[in-house]
Amino acid sequence: MRIDKFLKNSRIIKRRTVAKDACEQGRITVNEKIAKPGTEVKVGDIIFIQFGNRSLKVRAEALTESCRKEDATDMYSIID
């Protein structure tokens, strides 16, 4: 699954275009490599996201094409 779609489906980032822009600005890394919007994410990958003055580090736990809001947090686990 593409990183921009994963971030949108997991509801870490609200819109896919915002996730795409964050990737293009170099604010998202997958396994310590700068991610492009089309970077493929696999279960177990470590994703680091820089939000302005905050940052978030998560591990991809599941890749679901579509899920309900209540189930979105099952797609990742927060590290640190």
C-alpha positions as CSV (number, residue, x, y, z in Angstrom):
1,M,0.0,0.0,0.0
2,R,1.3,3.5,-0.8
3,I,2.4,5.6,2.2
4,D,0.0,8.5,1.4
5,K,-2.9,6.0,1.3
6,F,-1.8,4.3,4.5
7,L,-1.6,7.6,6.4
8,K,-5.1,8.6,5.2
9,N,-6.7,5.2,5.8
10,S,-5.2,4.9,9.3
11,R,-6.4,8.5,10.0
12,I,-2.9,9.6,11.1
13,I,-3.3,12.4,8.5
14,K,-6.8,13.6,7.5
15,R,-6.5,13.8,3.7
16,R,-4.5,12.0,1.2
17,T,-3.4,15.2,-0.5
18,V,-2.0,16.5,2.8
19,A,-0.1,13.2,3.2
20,K,1.2,13.5,-0.3
21,D,2.4,17.1,0.3
22,A,4.1,16.0,3.6
23,C,6.0,13.3,1.7
24,E,7.1,15.7,-1.0
25,Q,8.4,18.1,1.6
26,G,10.5,15.3,3.2
27,R,8.6,15.2,6.5
28,I,7.9,11.5,6.4
29,T,10.3,8.6,6.5
30,V,9.8,4.9,6.2
31,N,12.5,2.7,7.8
32,E,14.7,5.8,8.1
33,K,14.5,6.6,4.4
34,I,12.7,9.7,3.1
35,A,9.4,8.6,1.6
36,K,7.9,9.7,-1.7
37,P,4.0,9.5,-1.9
38,G,4.3,6.2,-3.8
39,T,6.6,4.5,-1.4
40,E,5.2,1.0,-0.6
41,V,4.5,0.3,3.1
42,K,4.6,-3.3,4.5
43,V,3.5,-4.7,7.8
44,G,6.3,-4.0,10.3
45,D,7.7,-0.9,8.7
46,I,8.6,2.0,11.0
47,I,7.1,5.3,9.9
48,F,8.3,8.7,11.2
49,I,6.2,11.8,10.7
50,Q,7.2,15.3,11.4
51,F,4.3,17.7,12.1
52,G,5.6,21.2,12.5
53,N,6.9,21.1,16.1
54,R,5.7,17.6,16.9
55,S,6.7,14.2,15.7
56,L,5.2,10.7,15.6
57,K,6.8,7.3,15.2
58,V,4.6,4.4,14.4
59,R,4.8,0.8,13.3
60,A,2.5,-0.4,10.5
61,E,0.5,-3.3,12.0
62,A,-2.1,-3.9,9.2
63,L,-2.8,-2.7,5.7
64,T,-6.5,-2.3,5.2
65,E,-8.0,-0.8,2.0
66,S,-10.9,0.7,3.9
67,C,-11.9,0.6,7.5
68,R,-14.3,2.3,10.0
69,K,-13.1,5.1,12.2
70,E,-13.1,2.9,15.3
71,D,-10.8,0.3,13.6
72,A,-8.3,2.8,12.1
73,T,-6.1,2.7,15.2
74,D,-5.6,-1.1,14.7
75,M,-3.6,-0.3,11.5
76,Y,-0.6,1.0,13.6
77,S,1.0,1.1,17.0
78,I,2.8,4.1,18.4
79,I,6.5,3.9,19.3
80,D,8.0,6.5,21.6
